[in-house]
Amino acid sequence: MQKARSSSFLVSLVATFIISIPLFGQFNTYSPYTRFGLGDMAKQGIGQNQAMGGTGLAIHQNNRINYLNPASFSALDSTSVYFDFGANTFYNQYQSEDYSNRWWNMNLHHVAFASSVGKYMGFSAGIVPYSSIGYNIKQEYNDYTNGLAMDTYFEGEGGIMNFYMGTSIKLLDRFSVGVTMNFLMGKLTRNRAVEFPMSSSYSNITSTENMDMRKPVFTLGLQYKEVFDDRFFFSLGGVYDFKASTELSNEYMVNNEFYTGKATWLNDSVQIDPVYILGADTAFNILNIPQRVGLGLAFGIPNKLTITGDYYMQDWTGSMSGENYATTKASSMHFGAEYIPEAEALRGYHKLISYRVGGYYSNSYLMVNEYQLEDYGITFGVGLPVKTLKSSINLAFTLGTRGTTEYNLVKENYGIVTFNVTLHDLWFRKRRFD
């Protein structure tokens, strides 16, 4: 009876993965800063992590899928299996010295699965976001003295997903070590058009850039947890992402529209005949994904209070550069707390709710107009248990700010609502009666 039940659950899980894959092709984001590099790096973690400021490196608990550190997978009970899926909604407000704009969207965020593999091992696999781009920008250049004007249009869409698979083993009842293979896959499309509305003798120029990425990146994770008489716990965690180099299929096409019978001046000294056509150019570029190091600390009261903090470092210097931007050293700090009034309360549902709060501050991997983008915000949320504390409905809220109105840039205020459902079940449990 139990075996049939487990098989049915596994079939449903696989079907859900297959059905959900096309949904991840719909990257709904909008930010002028996604013009550069790999776009906007996703905020990591499921709802429980995001409500606590994006922390999780030192969290070793058996009631969630914590893919931030693969060493956490061994925390699952020996008969437990978890399935988690979630979505989020963004609200963005953009401000510059000349204008302001608002935008919102909603998209599927993640699908993840985790299970124990015996008493001391755990396994997890899932699909989570890595980066995304989405923008539609018009820049106007007007020379009223000479009666010249040029309009430049920038459009982009797409993103990169992380298909991860990892395992963990517990050593000496306190240490855990884990490894994850993150397969980064996706496509980024950027379009650019230049028009001369006041000069009919000038050509209109359009270009399209398609960048395809397919690359595995491996993560090593470690955790140490000490519990003192079930009254206090202390844990340390760390991750190391190995550096990787990948050859990008980078297709770049340029099209110039020339007007029949008229010559076009490329500059003051070069004249192009209308019959000359600039064709497509395909290039293969190398992208270096640098190593990343993360350290975390957590302490508190088991099943009641968790206070935690994480720190990440990653040096992107020299990996990518272009017009008005370059990559640089990135770092981030994350802080969070979780409080459960009474985990074993027999009455009073509010006593079983997990209350979460946190914050974060990061220096982005992007430097635009010689200014390194900063991103900071606060988070809060709740976990609503369903039947047991291991199955829950989770809500996370993020209020943040990125960029500045100085340096000819845009200040971005945003709000994110993340919703995810964590389902818990038991496998291979012996029953006395069928």
ZIVENZI-V168031 format. One record per residue. N is the residue number from 1. RES is the residue in one small letter. SS is DSSP state (2 for helix, 1 for strand, 0 for the rest). PSI is psi in degrees with one decimal (NA if undefined). Layout:
# ZIVENZI-V168031
N	RES	SS	PSI
N	RES	SS	PSI
This chain:
# ZIVENZI-V168031
1	m	0	-47.4
2	q	2	-37.0
3	k	2	-41.9
4	a	2	-39.1
5	r	2	-41.4
6	s	2	-40.7
7	s	2	-41.6
8	s	2	-40.8
9	f	2	-40.2
10	l	2	-41.7
11	v	2	-43.2
12	s	2	-37.6
13	l	2	-48.6
14	v	2	-42.4
15	a	2	-40.7
16	t	2	-39.4
17	f	2	-46.5
18	i	2	-42.9
19	i	2	-35.4
20	s	2	-21.9
21	i	2	-45.8
22	p	2	-28.5
23	l	2	-27.8
24	f	2	-9.6
25	g	2	-11.6
26	q	0	89.3
27	f	0	109.3
28	n	0	97.7
29	t	0	160.1
30	y	0	112.1
31	s	0	132.8
32	p	2	-23.0
33	y	2	-11.4
34	t	2	-0.3
35	r	2	-24.2
36	f	0	146.5
37	g	0	-135.8
38	l	0	8.2
39	g	0	-150.3
40	d	1	115.4
41	m	1	130.1
42	a	0	146.8
43	k	0	125.6
44	q	0	159.5
45	g	0	156.5
46	i	0	-173.1
47	g	2	-39.6
48	q	2	-41.4
49	n	2	-45.0
50	q	2	-33.2
51	a	2	-19.1
52	m	0	37.5
53	g	0	13.4
54	g	0	17.9
55	t	0	162.4
56	g	0	-6.4
57	l	0	-32.1
58	a	0	4.2
59	i	0	118.7
60	h	0	81.3
61	q	0	157.3
62	n	0	16.7
63	n	0	20.8
64	r	0	161.9
65	i	0	111.7
66	n	0	84.5
67	y	0	-3.0
68	l	0	-29.4
69	n	0	111.9
70	p	2	-20.2
71	a	2	-18.2
72	s	2	-15.6
73	f	2	-27.9
74	s	2	-4.3
75	a	2	-15.7
76	l	0	145.0
77	d	0	157.5
78	s	0	-17.1
79	t	0	14.3
80	s	1	147.4
81	v	1	138.6
82	y	1	145.9
83	f	1	130.4
84	d	1	134.0
85	f	1	151.3
86	g	1	166.5
87	a	1	162.8
88	n	1	158.9
89	t	1	133.0
90	f	1	142.0
91	y	1	123.5
92	n	1	139.0
93	q	1	126.7
94	y	1	137.1
95	q	1	138.5
96	s	0	-174.0
97	e	0	-20.6
98	d	0	-21.8
99	y	0	170.8
100	s	1	155.7
101	n	1	155.9
102	r	1	151.1
103	w	1	147.0
104	w	1	157.6
105	n	1	175.9
106	m	1	139.5
107	n	1	161.1
108	l	1	137.9
109	h	1	-49.9
110	h	1	159.0
111	v	1	127.8
112	a	1	153.4
113	f	1	142.0
114	a	1	148.6
115	s	1	151.4
116	s	1	151.5
117	v	0	82.0
118	g	0	-166.9
119	k	0	-27.6
120	y	0	6.3
121	m	1	154.8
122	g	1	159.5
123	f	1	145.2
124	s	1	149.0
125	a	1	151.3
126	g	1	178.4
127	i	1	118.6
128	v	1	156.4
129	p	1	149.2
130	y	1	-52.0
131	s	1	162.7
132	s	1	155.4
133	i	1	152.4
134	g	1	112.4
135	y	1	157.7
136	n	1	101.2
137	i	1	140.4
138	k	1	128.6
139	q	1	129.8
140	e	1	133.0
141	y	1	115.6
142	n	1	131.0
143	d	1	89.3
144	y	0	-22.8
145	t	0	-44.6
146	n	0	-0.7
147	g	0	32.7
148	l	1	149.2
149	a	1	147.0
150	m	1	129.4
151	d	1	128.7
152	t	1	128.7
153	y	1	131.6
154	f	1	127.8
155	e	1	145.4
156	g	1	150.7
157	e	1	161.1
158	g	1	-174.1
159	g	1	175.8
160	i	1	129.5
161	m	1	155.1
162	n	1	109.1
163	f	1	104.4
164	y	1	155.4
165	m	1	124.2
166	g	1	162.8
167	t	1	160.0
168	s	1	151.8
169	i	1	141.9
170	k	1	133.5
171	l	1	131.3
172	l	0	23.9
173	d	0	-4.5
174	r	0	-34.9
175	f	1	142.9
176	s	1	141.0
177	v	1	140.7
178	g	1	162.3
179	v	1	143.3
180	t	1	137.4
181	m	1	116.8
182	n	1	113.0
183	f	1	108.4
184	l	1	123.6
185	m	1	133.7
186	g	1	-179.2
187	k	1	133.2
188	l	1	127.3
189	t	1	125.4
190	r	1	129.3
191	n	1	145.8
192	r	1	138.2
193	a	1	141.1
194	v	1	126.7
195	e	1	151.2
196	f	0	86.9
197	p	0	-21.2
198	m	0	2.2
199	s	0	94.2
200	s	0	-16.7
201	s	0	-5.3
202	y	0	152.3
203	s	0	152.9
204	n	1	134.9
205	i	1	133.0
206	t	1	147.5
207	s	1	147.1
208	t	1	130.9
209	e	1	122.2
210	n	1	121.6
211	m	1	119.0
212	d	1	137.6
213	m	1	133.0
214	r	1	105.9
215	k	1	130.7
216	p	1	139.7
217	v	1	129.4
218	f	1	141.9
219	t	1	131.0
220	l	1	132.1
221	g	1	147.0
222	l	1	145.1
223	q	1	145.7
224	y	1	129.8
225	k	1	131.4
226	e	1	129.4
227	v	1	130.3
228	f	1	102.3
229	d	0	31.7
230	d	0	18.2
231	r	0	-22.1
232	f	1	142.3
233	f	1	156.5
234	f	1	132.3
235	s	1	149.7
236	l	1	148.0
237	g	1	154.0
238	g	1	149.8
239	v	1	152.4
240	y	1	114.8
241	d	1	120.9
242	f	0	143.5
243	k	0	154.5
244	a	1	149.3
245	s	1	136.6
246	t	1	143.9
247	e	1	117.5
248	l	1	136.9
249	s	1	98.8
250	n	1	97.7
251	e	1	125.4
252	y	1	118.0
253	m	1	135.3
254	v	1	136.4
255	n	1	123.8
256	n	1	128.0
257	e	1	114.3
258	f	0	146.3
259	y	0	132.7
260	t	0	132.8
261	g	0	3.4
262	k	0	136.1
263	a	0	148.5
264	t	1	132.5
265	w	1	121.2
266	l	0	-39.6
267	n	0	-163.6
268	d	0	-20.9
269	s	0	-8.6
270	v	0	123.7
271	q	1	131.7
272	i	1	130.0
273	d	0	143.9
274	p	0	-24.2
275	v	0	-10.0
276	y	0	127.7
277	i	0	129.4
278	l	0	121.1
279	g	0	-165.9
280	a	1	150.2
281	d	1	121.9
282	t	1	127.8
283	a	1	151.3
284	f	1	116.5
285	n	1	156.7
286	i	1	127.4
287	l	1	125.5
288	n	1	114.5
289	i	1	112.3
290	p	0	161.7
291	q	0	151.7
292	r	1	138.8
293	v	1	133.5
294	g	1	137.7
295	l	1	140.1
296	g	1	155.7
297	l	1	140.1
298	a	1	147.4
299	f	1	164.7
300	g	1	-154.6
301	i	1	124.3
302	p	0	135.1
303	n	0	19.7
304	k	0	-54.3
305	l	1	131.5
306	t	1	126.1
307	i	1	128.8
308	t	1	157.4
309	g	1	146.3
310	d	1	154.1
311	y	1	133.2
312	y	1	148.6
313	m	1	137.4
314	q	1	124.0
315	d	1	104.1
316	w	0	7.1
317	t	0	126.2
318	g	0	-3.1
319	s	0	-41.6
320	m	0	151.0
321	s	1	161.6
322	g	1	-159.6
323	e	0	116.2
324	n	0	9.7
325	y	1	160.4
326	a	1	158.8
327	t	1	154.3
328	t	0	-171.3
329	k	1	132.1
330	a	1	145.6
331	s	1	156.3
332	s	1	149.9
333	m	1	139.3
334	h	1	138.8
335	f	1	145.3
336	g	1	163.6
337	a	1	149.4
338	e	1	136.3
339	y	1	128.4
340	i	1	114.8
341	p	0	-49.7
342	e	0	98.1
343	a	0	-23.8
344	e	0	23.7
345	a	0	137.1
346	l	0	-21.5
347	r	0	151.0
348	g	0	91.1
349	y	2	-33.2
350	h	2	-21.8
351	k	2	-18.8
352	l	0	-11.5
353	i	0	140.0
354	s	1	121.8
355	y	1	126.8
356	r	1	147.9
357	v	1	154.5
358	g	1	-172.8
359	g	1	168.2
360	y	1	157.3
361	y	1	131.3
362	s	1	146.5
363	n	1	118.4
364	s	1	162.2
365	y	1	-3.9
366	l	1	136.8
367	m	1	113.6
368	v	1	130.2
369	n	0	39.3
370	e	0	23.0
371	y	1	124.9
372	q	1	122.2
373	l	1	137.5
374	e	1	146.3
375	d	1	123.9
376	y	1	156.6
377	g	1	178.7
378	i	1	155.5
379	t	1	155.9
380	f	1	163.1
381	g	1	-179.4
382	v	1	154.8
383	g	1	118.9
384	l	1	108.2
385	p	1	146.4
386	v	0	110.0
387	k	0	-55.9
388	t	0	168.0
389	l	0	-12.6
390	k	0	-17.5
391	s	0	133.0
392	s	1	158.4
393	i	1	127.0
394	n	1	138.0
395	l	1	135.0
396	a	1	138.6
397	f	1	133.5
398	t	1	130.2
399	l	1	117.7
400	g	1	171.0
401	t	1	138.9
402	r	1	142.6
403	g	1	-169.2
404	t	0	160.2
405	t	0	-4.4
406	e	0	173.9
407	y	0	27.3
408	n	0	39.5
409	l	0	-175.6
410	v	0	135.2
411	k	1	129.5
412	e	1	114.4
413	n	1	132.7
414	y	1	156.2
415	g	1	138.7
416	i	1	130.2
417	v	1	119.8
418	t	1	130.0
419	f	1	128.7
420	n	1	152.4
421	v	1	126.1
422	t	1	118.4
423	l	1	133.5
424	h	1	139.8
425	d	1	169.8
426	l	1	136.4
427	w	0	152.1
428	f	0	39.0
429	r	0	124.4
430	k	0	131.2
431	r	0	139.3
432	r	0	-35.9
433	f	0	146.1
434	d	0	NA
